[in-house]
């Protein structure tokens, strides 16, 4: 109880501190915050309401005052479209908390007046048994944003004020610097779940981290996605998954808005869903509230139905890009629901998944009907839970940047926090041993790239091919669109071979966690990555080679390529 009180007290302190530090500025749009009021009368804006309607309103254009037809509106369970007068009406689901709409491509993302965060939903929570009206006013863009940039942020996962301070002081400024370079059109950000870490009282500090962020003289809209650690385990479990999941999401919805929603930009339809279905509360020694949720990686039946309706609202999907954002990976999931999701997305001209959860980067390619659907699994902003500056697989803390052009994602790259944009790989000597200072009686470990070392539950898996080889760690590669070349004395002399898709640990980061940070459980070594390559020079002694360079070529599926170069051999832990 004392620990919880101290955390809440610290939260209050940070709120005051963050408020004092926030940059002021004027938005490029007028904000029109919606109001939720009692539904009275039988007509709205010339439209007669049907019998039994208990949720209705009008969506109007700010400049003309006229209703906007054809806007998709939902209560989180069903969809309707506004009529010729801009009026929507429905008999809402009894569990509906909010009414909200898919932001049309022709209109600006609405921002609230105080925090300048996306505000496309009704305020407060609708009470059961009452009839409500909620009106929305939208500002039209001068032209649809057919070119825009998405900043995807995996797992901030802030458990306390110290960690949210790092997110605010490291991740946010880096995003601002990168996006203010002038190379990026309209910019939007989205977190991909685990905004917090079993700490619902951290919602307020995290909201404040994302508020009033200025990029290119405009506020950066921060959308959010719900993760497993964002479900509140302080609510009482009742043994009914639908009800438990509903109760566990309540605090998140209060702070961040709907857990399942969509918005349109240019020729892109972007869907955000909570794919964590909680099952039971379990005790946890790491959670501030001493508990967390067991869960399945799945969509509930009501969510799948909502998704089908959402996609049915999209006109001409065959000419559109769709991006489906969720927390837990789709690839390898046991849920049969996801085959339906993949089939639904395949109707679009191009489809991508944006995923978090794993704390490492991976690009998995689904094949359906001759079409490729990329699943981009993002490393964490927090890396190894804010312990250092790297994830458990060695890649740096960071986020990813996607440039959308028309109905396609033109290109993308992982951006390490406080790293240059071309920092995309590290090169190691496959012969190097880490922890060589360890003595026989020391509790520390000694590991290398080419063999397997086990100490208790801490198991470091090597690859025999790495002995006598240059080992390249390419943070965001895939198994089809990347190639690595070895150059020496200005000439290409060979190609790297990509190692197995999984089953390899990063030897130096494992030694770093165990020896330098005292992290001795399998949490810090049980994630194997698929982004290792090797090249064996004739000498078999990478450390003695001179005048060499590694070139990593990323050919984008939609054409074009980028080449990253390095001549640096990473020999210590300074980059971690």
C-alpha positions as CSV (number, residue, x, y, z in Angstrom):
1,X,0.0,0.0,0.0
2,X,2.9,2.4,0.8
3,X,4.5,1.6,-2.5
4,X,1.2,2.4,-4.3
5,X,0.8,5.7,-2.3
6,X,4.3,6.8,-3.2
7,X,3.8,6.0,-6.9
8,X,0.5,8.1,-6.9
9,X,2.2,10.9,-5.0
10,X,5.1,10.9,-7.6
11,X,2.5,10.9,-10.4
12,X,1.0,14.1,-8.9
13,X,4.4,15.7,-8.8
14,X,5.3,14.9,-12.4
15,X,1.9,16.2,-13.6
16,X,2.8,19.6,-12.2
17,X,6.3,19.4,-13.6
18,X,5.2,18.3,-17.1
19,X,2.6,21.0,-17.3
20,X,5.2,23.7,-16.5
21,X,7.5,22.4,-19.3
22,X,5.1,22.0,-22.1
23,X,5.5,24.2,-25.2
24,X,2.7,26.6,-26.0
25,X,1.5,27.3,-29.4
26,X,-1.5,27.8,-31.6
27,X,-3.1,25.0,-33.6
28,X,-3.6,25.3,-37.3
29,X,-7.3,24.4,-36.9
30,X,-10.2,25.4,-34.8
31,X,-11.1,22.8,-32.2
32,X,-14.8,21.9,-31.8
33,X,-15.1,19.6,-28.8
34,X,-18.2,17.4,-28.9
35,X,-20.7,17.6,-26.1
36,X,-22.8,14.6,-24.9
37,X,-26.3,15.8,-23.9
38,X,-29.7,14.2,-23.4
39,X,-31.5,13.3,-26.6
40,X,-34.7,15.3,-26.9
41,X,-37.2,15.8,-29.7
42,X,-37.9,13.7,-32.7
43,X,-35.9,15.6,-35.4
44,X,-32.3,16.7,-35.9
45,X,-31.3,19.0,-38.8
46,X,-34.3,18.1,-40.8
47,X,-34.0,14.4,-40.3
48,X,-36.8,12.6,-38.4
49,X,-35.6,10.1,-35.8
50,X,-36.9,6.6,-35.9
51,X,-38.8,5.0,-33.0
52,X,-36.6,3.6,-30.3
53,X,-33.5,5.6,-31.3
54,X,-31.4,6.4,-28.2
55,X,-28.2,7.7,-29.8
56,X,-28.1,10.4,-32.5
57,X,-26.5,13.6,-33.6
58,X,-25.2,15.6,-36.6
59,X,-21.8,16.0,-38.1
60,X,-21.3,19.4,-39.7
61,X,-18.7,21.2,-41.8
62,X,-17.2,24.1,-39.7
63,X,-17.0,26.4,-42.7
64,X,-20.4,25.9,-44.2
65,X,-22.4,24.8,-41.2
66,X,-23.9,22.1,-43.4
67,X,-24.2,18.4,-42.5
68,X,-21.6,16.1,-43.9
69,X,-23.1,13.0,-45.5
70,X,-21.6,9.5,-45.6
71,X,-19.5,9.7,-42.4
72,X,-19.2,6.3,-40.7
73,X,-20.3,6.5,-37.1
74,X,-20.0,3.7,-34.4
75,X,-20.8,3.0,-30.8
76,X,-18.0,0.4,-30.8
77,X,-20.3,-2.5,-31.7
78,X,-22.2,-1.3,-34.9
79,X,-21.8,1.2,-37.7
80,X,-24.2,3.6,-39.4
81,X,-23.5,6.4,-41.9
82,X,-24.7,10.0,-41.7
83,X,-27.5,10.8,-44.1
84,X,-27.8,13.7,-46.6
85,X,-28.3,16.1,-43.6
86,X,-25.2,14.8,-41.8
87,X,-27.4,13.1,-39.2
88,X,-26.6,9.7,-37.7
89,X,-29.0,7.6,-35.5
90,X,-28.9,4.2,-33.9
91,X,-30.2,2.0,-31.1
92,X,-27.0,1.7,-29.3
93,X,-25.5,-1.4,-27.8
94,X,-26.2,-1.6,-24.0
95,X,-22.4,-1.9,-23.3
96,X,-21.5,1.1,-25.5
97,X,-19.4,3.7,-23.6
98,X,-18.9,6.3,-26.4
99,X,-20.0,7.3,-29.8
100,X,-17.4,8.2,-32.4
101,X,-16.7,8.3,-36.1
102,X,-14.1,7.4,-38.7
103,X,-12.2,10.6,-39.4
104,X,-12.9,11.3,-43.1
105,X,-9.9,11.8,-45.4
106,X,-11.1,15.2,-46.5
107,X,-11.1,16.6,-43.0
108,X,-8.5,17.5,-40.4
109,X,-7.9,15.2,-37.4
110,X,-9.9,17.0,-34.6
111,X,-7.8,17.9,-31.6
112,X,-9.1,18.7,-28.1
113,X,-8.6,22.3,-26.9
114,X,-6.3,21.6,-24.0
115,X,-4.0,18.7,-24.8
116,X,-4.3,18.8,-28.6
117,X,-4.8,15.1,-28.7
118,X,-7.2,13.4,-31.2
119,X,-10.8,14.0,-30.2
120,X,-13.1,12.1,-32.5
121,X,-15.3,10.6,-29.8
122,X,-17.9,11.7,-27.3
123,X,-16.7,12.9,-23.9
124,X,-17.4,11.0,-20.7
125,X,-19.2,7.7,-20.5
126,X,-22.8,7.0,-21.6
127,X,-25.0,5.6,-18.9
128,X,-27.2,2.6,-19.6
129,X,-30.9,3.3,-20.1
130,X,-30.5,6.9,-21.2
131,X,-30.8,8.5,-24.6
132,X,-27.9,10.7,-25.9
133,X,-27.2,13.2,-28.5
134,X,-23.6,14.1,-29.6
135,X,-22.8,16.5,-32.4
136,X,-19.4,16.8,-34.1
137,X,-18.0,19.7,-36.2
138,X,-15.1,19.0,-38.6
139,X,-12.6,21.3,-40.4
140,X,-12.1,20.6,-44.0
141,X,-8.6,20.2,-45.4
142,X,-7.5,22.3,-48.4
143,X,-6.8,19.0,-50.1
144,X,-6.7,15.3,-48.9
145,X,-3.3,14.3,-47.5
146,X,-2.4,11.7,-50.1
147,X,1.2,11.9,-48.8
148,X,1.8,11.6,-45.1
149,X,4.1,10.0,-42.5
150,X,3.3,7.6,-39.7
151,X,5.5,7.4,-36.6
152,X,4.9,3.9,-35.0
153,X,6.0,3.5,-31.4
154,X,6.1,0.1,-29.8
155,X,5.7,-0.3,-26.0
156,X,6.6,2.8,-24.1
157,X,5.6,0.6,-21.1
158,X,6.2,3.2,-18.4
159,X,5.7,1.8,-14.9
160,X,6.7,4.8,-12.9
161,X,7.6,8.5,-13.1
162,X,11.3,7.8,-13.7
163,X,10.4,5.8,-16.9
164,X,7.9,8.3,-18.2
165,X,10.5,11.0,-17.7
166,X,12.8,9.1,-20.0
167,X,10.1,8.7,-22.6
168,X,9.4,12.5,-22.4
169,X,13.0,13.4,-22.3
170,X,14.4,11.0,-24.9
171,X,11.8,9.5,-27.2
172,X,9.6,12.6,-27.7
173,X,12.4,15.0,-28.4
174,X,13.9,12.5,-30.9
175,X,10.6,12.2,-32.7
176,X,10.3,16.0,-32.9
177,X,13.9,16.4,-34.2
178,X,13.4,13.7,-36.8
179,X,10.0,14.9,-38.0
180,X,11.0,18.6,-38.1
181,X,13.8,18.0,-40.6
182,X,11.6,19.1,-43.5
183,X,11.7,15.7,-45.2
184,X,8.3,14.6,-44.0
185,X,4.7,15.8,-45.0
186,X,1.8,15.6,-42.6
187,X,2.9,13.6,-39.6
188,X,0.8,11.3,-37.3
189,X,2.0,9.2,-34.4
190,X,0.6,6.0,-32.9
191,X,1.7,3.9,-30.0
192,X,1.2,0.2,-30.4
193,X,0.2,-0.9,-26.9
194,X,1.6,-1.2,-23.5
195,X,1.6,2.6,-23.0
196,X,2.0,1.7,-19.3
197,X,3.2,-1.3,-17.4
198,X,0.4,-2.6,-15.1
199,X,0.1,0.9,-13.7
200,X,-3.2,2.5,-14.6
201,X,-2.3,5.5,-12.4
202,X,0.4,6.2,-15.0
203,X,-2.2,7.0,-17.7
204,X,-2.3,10.7,-16.8
205,X,1.5,11.1,-16.9
206,X,1.6,9.3,-20.3
207,X,-1.2,11.5,-21.7
208,X,0.8,14.5,-20.6
209,X,3.9,13.1,-22.3
210,X,2.1,13.1,-25.6
211,X,0.2,16.4,-25.4
212,X,1.0,19.6,-27.2
213,X,3.9,18.1,-29.3
214,X,4.9,20.6,-32.0
215,X,6.2,19.4,-35.3
216,X,6.7,21.8,-38.2
217,X,4.6,24.4,-36.5
218,X,1.6,22.0,-36.1
219,X,0.5,19.8,-33.2
220,X,1.5,16.2,-33.7
221,X,-1.7,14.0,-33.2
222,X,-0.9,11.0,-31.0
223,X,-3.2,8.0,-31.5
224,X,-2.9,5.1,-29.1
225,X,-3.5,1.3,-29.1
226,X,-4.2,-0.8,-26.1
227,X,-1.8,-3.5,-24.9
228,X,-1.9,-6.3,-22.3
229,X,-0.3,-4.2,-19.6
230,X,-2.8,-1.4,-20.2
231,X,-5.7,-3.6,-18.8
232,X,-6.5,-2.6,-15.2
233,X,-6.1,-5.6,-12.9
234,X,-7.4,-3.7,-9.9
235,X,-11.0,-4.4,-11.1
236,X,-12.6,-7.6,-9.7
237,X,-12.5,-10.6,-12.1
238,X,-16.0,-12.1,-12.5
239,X,-15.1,-15.2,-14.5
240,X,-16.8,-14.0,-17.7
241,X,-14.3,-13.1,-20.4
242,X,-16.6,-10.5,-22.1
243,X,-17.4,-8.7,-18.9
244,X,-13.8,-9.0,-17.5
245,X,-12.4,-7.6,-20.7
246,X,-14.9,-4.8,-20.6
247,X,-14.1,-3.9,-17.0
248,X,-10.4,-4.1,-17.5
249,X,-10.5,-1.6,-20.4
250,X,-12.6,1.1,-18.6
251,X,-9.7,3.2,-17.3
252,X,-7.8,3.1,-20.6
253,X,-10.9,4.3,-22.5
254,X,-11.4,7.1,-20.0
255,X,-7.9,8.4,-20.7
256,X,-7.2,7.5,-24.3
257,X,-10.6,7.0,-25.9
258,X,-12.0,4.0,-27.7
259,X,-9.9,0.8,-27.9
260,X,-11.3,-0.1,-31.4
261,X,-11.5,2.7,-33.9
262,X,-10.4,3.8,-37.4
263,X,-9.5,6.9,-39.3
264,X,-8.8,7.8,-42.9
265,X,-5.9,9.8,-44.4
266,X,-5.5,10.3,-48.1
267,X,-6.0,6.9,-49.7
268,X,-5.3,5.0,-46.5
269,X,-7.7,3.4,-44.0
270,X,-6.1,2.9,-40.6
271,X,-7.7,0.5,-38.1
272,X,-6.7,0.3,-34.4
273,X,-7.9,-2.6,-32.3
274,X,-7.3,-4.1,-28.8
275,X,-6.4,-7.8,-29.6
276,X,-5.8,-8.7,-25.9
277,X,-8.7,-10.7,-24.5
278,X,-8.2,-11.0,-20.7
279,X,-9.0,-14.3,-19.0
280,X,-8.0,-14.1,-15.3
281,X,-6.1,-12.0,-12.8
282,X,-2.9,-13.4,-11.5
283,X,-0.5,-12.1,-8.8
284,X,2.6,-10.3,-10.0
285,X,5.7,-9.4,-8.0
286,X,6.7,-6.8,-10.7
287,X,3.4,-4.9,-11.0
288,X,2.9,-1.9,-8.7
289,X,-0.6,-3.1,-7.9
290,X,0.8,-6.7,-7.3
291,X,-1.5,-8.2,-10.1
292,X,-1.8,-8.5,-13.8
293,X,-4.0,-10.3,-16.3
294,X,-3.7,-13.6,-18.1
295,X,-4.9,-13.2,-21.6
296,X,-5.3,-14.7,-25.0
297,X,-4.1,-13.2,-28.3
298,X,-7.5,-12.8,-30.0
299,X,-10.4,-10.6,-31.0
300,X,-13.7,-11.2,-29.2
301,X,-16.7,-12.1,-31.5
302,X,-18.2,-8.7,-31.1
303,X,-14.9,-7.1,-32.1
304,X,-14.6,-9.3,-35.3
305,X,-18.2,-8.2,-36.2
306,X,-17.3,-4.6,-35.6
307,X,-14.2,-5.0,-37.8
308,X,-16.3,-6.5,-40.6
309,X,-18.7,-3.5,-40.4
310,X,-15.8,-1.0,-40.3
311,X,-14.3,-2.4,-43.5
312,X,-17.8,-2.5,-45.1
313,X,-17.9,1.2,-44.6
314,X,-14.8,1.8,-46.8
315,X,-15.6,2.8,-50.4
316,X,-13.6,1.1,-53.1
317,X,-11.2,-0.8,-50.8
318,X,-9.4,-2.3,-53.8
319,X,-8.0,1.2,-54.5
320,X,-7.0,1.9,-50.9
321,X,-4.2,1.1,-48.5
322,X,-5.2,-0.4,-45.1
323,X,-3.0,-0.4,-42.0
324,X,-4.2,-2.6,-39.1
325,X,-2.7,-1.6,-35.7
326,X,-2.8,-3.9,-32.7
327,X,-0.5,-4.9,-29.9
328,X,0.2,-8.7,-30.1
329,X,1.6,-10.3,-33.2
330,X,-0.7,-11.9,-35.7
331,X,2.0,-14.3,-37.1
332,X,2.1,-17.6,-35.4
333,X,-1.0,-16.8,-33.3
334,X,-3.2,-19.7,-32.3
335,X,-6.4,-17.7,-33.0
336,X,-8.3,-18.8,-36.1
337,X,-9.9,-15.4,-36.0
338,X,-6.8,-13.9,-37.6
339,X,-7.2,-15.9,-40.8
340,X,-10.5,-14.0,-41.2
341,X,-8.7,-10.7,-40.5
342,X,-6.0,-11.4,-43.1
343,X,-8.7,-12.3,-45.6
344,X,-10.5,-9.0,-44.9
345,X,-7.4,-7.0,-45.4
346,X,-6.5,-8.7,-48.6
347,X,-9.5,-6.9,-50.2
348,X,-7.4,-3.7,-50.2
349,X,-4.9,-2.7,-52.8
350,X,-2.1,-3.0,-50.1
351,X,-2.3,-4.1,-46.5
352,X,0.1,-3.9,-43.5
353,X,0.0,-4.9,-39.9
354,X,1.6,-2.6,-37.3
355,X,2.4,-4.6,-34.1
356,X,4.2,-4.2,-30.8
357,X,4.6,-6.5,-27.8
358,X,7.8,-8.4,-28.5
359,X,10.4,-5.7,-27.7
360,X,12.3,-6.6,-30.9
361,X,11.9,-5.8,-34.6
362,X,10.6,-8.3,-37.1
363,X,9.1,-8.0,-40.6
364,X,7.0,-11.0,-41.3
365,X,5.4,-11.4,-44.7
366,X,2.0,-13.1,-45.1
367,X,1.2,-14.6,-48.5
368,X,-2.5,-14.7,-49.6
369,X,-3.7,-15.1,-53.1
370,X,-0.4,-14.0,-54.6
371,X,-0.5,-10.8,-52.4
372,X,2.0,-10.0,-49.7
373,X,0.8,-8.5,-46.4
374,X,3.6,-7.1,-44.3
375,X,3.4,-7.6,-40.5
376,X,5.8,-5.0,-39.0
377,X,6.6,-6.0,-35.4
378,X,8.2,-3.0,-33.7
379,X,10.8,-2.9,-31.1
380,X,10.0,-1.1,-27.9
381,X,10.5,2.6,-27.1
382,X,11.5,1.4,-23.7
383,X,13.9,-1.3,-25.1
384,X,14.7,-3.6,-22.2
385,X,12.2,-1.9,-19.9
386,X,14.2,1.3,-19.6
387,X,17.2,-0.5,-18.1
388,X,19.6,0.8,-20.7
389,X,19.4,2.0,-24.3
390,X,18.8,-1.3,-26.1
391,X,16.2,-4.0,-26.4
392,X,16.8,-7.5,-25.1
393,X,18.0,-8.5,-28.6
394,X,20.5,-5.6,-28.9
395,X,18.7,-3.2,-31.2
396,X,18.4,0.3,-29.8
397,X,15.4,1.8,-28.1
398,X,13.4,3.6,-30.7
399,X,10.4,3.8,-33.1
400,X,9.7,3.4,-36.8
401,X,8.9,5.9,-39.6
402,X,6.6,5.0,-42.6
403,X,6.2,7.3,-45.6
404,X,2.8,6.8,-47.3
405,X,2.4,7.9,-50.9
406,X,-1.1,7.5,-52.3
407,X,-2.3,4.0,-51.7
408,X,1.0,2.5,-50.8
409,X,3.7,2.6,-48.2
410,X,6.7,3.9,-50.2
411,X,9.4,3.2,-47.6
412,X,10.2,2.8,-44.0
413,X,13.0,2.6,-41.5
414,X,13.6,2.0,-37.8
415,X,14.8,5.0,-35.9
416,X,17.0,4.4,-32.9
417,X,16.4,7.0,-30.2
418,X,19.3,9.5,-30.2
419,X,20.9,7.7,-33.2
420,X,21.3,8.9,-36.8
421,X,18.7,7.8,-39.3
422,X,21.4,5.6,-41.0
423,X,22.1,3.7,-37.8
424,X,20.6,0.4,-39.0
425,X,23.1,-2.3,-38.1
426,X,26.1,-3.3,-36.0
427,X,29.0,-5.4,-37.1
428,X,30.7,-7.9,-34.6
429,X,33.7,-10.2,-34.6
430,X,32.3,-13.7,-34.5
431,X,35.4,-14.9,-32.6
432,X,35.1,-12.4,-29.8
433,X,34.4,-13.6,-26.3
434,X,32.5,-11.5,-23.9
435,X,33.1,-11.6,-20.2
436,X,36.7,-12.7,-20.5
437,X,37.5,-11.2,-17.2
438,X,35.3,-13.8,-15.5
439,X,37.2,-16.1,-13.1
440,X,36.1,-19.6,-12.2
441,X,34.6,-18.5,-8.9
442,X,32.8,-15.5,-10.3
443,X,29.0,-15.4,-10.5
444,X,29.3,-13.8,-13.9
445,X,29.2,-15.5,-17.3
446,X,31.5,-15.8,-20.3
447,X,29.8,-16.2,-23.7
448,X,30.6,-16.1,-27.5
449,X,28.7,-16.0,-30.8
450,X,29.4,-19.5,-31.9
451,X,28.5,-21.8,-29.0
452,X,25.8,-22.2,-26.4
453,X,26.2,-21.2,-22.8
454,X,23.8,-22.1,-20.0
455,X,23.9,-20.7,-16.5
456,X,20.7,-21.6,-14.5
457,X,17.8,-20.3,-16.6
458,X,20.0,-18.0,-18.5
459,X,20.8,-19.7,-21.9
460,X,22.7,-17.9,-24.6
461,X,22.3,-19.7,-28.0
462,X,25.1,-19.3,-30.5
463,X,25.5,-20.3,-34.2
464,X,28.5,-22.3,-35.3
465,X,28.6,-20.4,-38.6
466,X,29.6,-17.3,-36.8
467,X,33.0,-18.5,-35.8
468,X,35.8,-16.8,-37.9
469,X,33.1,-14.6,-39.5
470,X,31.9,-11.0,-39.5
471,X,28.5,-11.0,-37.8
472,X,26.0,-8.3,-38.9
473,X,23.0,-7.5,-36.8
474,X,20.5,-5.7,-39.1
475,X,17.8,-4.3,-36.8
476,X,14.8,-4.2,-39.2
477,X,15.5,-6.7,-42.0
478,X,13.3,-9.3,-43.5
479,X,14.0,-12.5,-45.5
480,X,13.2,-11.2,-49.0
481,X,14.0,-7.5,-49.5
482,X,17.5,-7.1,-47.9
483,X,21.0,-8.1,-49.0
484,X,24.4,-7.5,-47.3
485,X,27.6,-7.0,-49.2
486,X,31.2,-7.1,-47.9
487,X,33.5,-4.5,-49.6
488,X,37.3,-4.2,-49.1
489,X,39.7,-1.7,-50.6
490,X,36.8,-0.2,-52.6
491,X,35.7,-3.4,-54.2
492,X,32.9,-5.8,-53.5
493,X,34.5,-9.1,-52.4
494,X,31.5,-11.1,-51.2
495,X,28.0,-11.4,-49.9
496,X,26.8,-12.1,-46.3
497,X,24.5,-15.1,-45.6
498,X,21.4,-14.6,-43.6
499,X,21.3,-16.9,-40.6
500,X,18.3,-18.9,-39.6
501,X,15.0,-17.1,-38.9
502,X,15.2,-17.7,-35.2
503,X,17.2,-19.5,-32.5
504,X,20.1,-17.0,-32.1
505,X,20.9,-14.8,-29.1
506,X,23.0,-11.6,-29.2
507,X,26.0,-12.7,-27.2
508,X,27.3,-9.3,-26.2
509,X,23.9,-7.9,-25.1
510,X,23.3,-11.1,-23.0
511,X,26.7,-10.7,-21.4
512,X,25.9,-7.0,-20.8
513,X,22.5,-7.8,-19.1
514,X,24.0,-10.6,-16.9
515,X,27.4,-9.2,-16.1
516,X,26.9,-5.4,-16.0
517,X,23.2,-5.1,-15.1
518,X,22.7,-8.2,-12.9
519,X,19.8,-9.5,-15.0
520,X,20.1,-13.2,-14.5
521,X,16.7,-14.6,-15.4
522,X,15.7,-16.0,-18.8
523,X,13.6,-12.8,-19.5
524,X,16.9,-11.2,-20.6
525,X,18.0,-14.0,-23.0
526,X,14.9,-15.9,-24.1
527,X,14.2,-13.7,-27.2
528,X,15.9,-14.9,-30.3
529,X,16.1,-12.7,-33.3
530,X,16.1,-13.3,-37.1
531,X,18.2,-10.4,-38.2
532,X,21.8,-11.9,-38.1
533,X,24.0,-12.3,-41.2
534,X,27.6,-13.6,-41.5
535,X,30.5,-13.4,-43.9
536,X,33.8,-15.3,-43.5
537,X,36.9,-13.5,-44.7
538,X,39.7,-15.7,-46.0
539,X,41.8,-14.9,-43.0
540,X,39.2,-16.1,-40.6
541,X,40.2,-13.2,-38.4
542,X,37.7,-10.3,-38.7
543,X,39.5,-8.2,-36.1
544,X,42.6,-8.1,-38.2
545,X,41.0,-7.2,-41.5
546,X,41.7,-3.7,-42.9
547,X,39.9,-1.2,-45.2
548,X,36.5,-3.0,-45.1
549,X,32.9,-1.8,-45.4
550,X,29.6,-3.5,-45.0
551,X,26.8,-2.3,-47.2
552,X,23.2,-3.3,-46.4
553,X,20.7,-2.8,-49.2
554,X,17.0,-2.5,-48.5
555,X,14.9,-2.9,-51.7
556,X,11.4,-1.7,-51.0
557,X,8.5,-3.8,-52.3
558,X,7.0,-0.8,-54.1
559,X,10.3,0.1,-55.8
560,X,13.3,2.1,-54.9
561,X,16.0,1.1,-52.4
562,X,18.3,2.5,-49.7
563,X,21.9,1.5,-48.9
564,X,23.3,1.7,-45.4
565,X,27.1,1.5,-44.8
566,X,29.4,1.0,-41.8
567,X,33.0,0.2,-41.3
568,X,32.8,0.1,-37.5
569,X,33.4,-3.1,-35.5
570,X,31.4,-3.1,-32.3
571,X,33.7,-4.6,-29.6
572,X,32.3,-3.3,-26.3
573,X,29.0,-2.5,-24.6
574,X,29.1,1.3,-25.1
575,X,26.2,1.2,-27.7
576,X,23.9,-0.7,-25.3
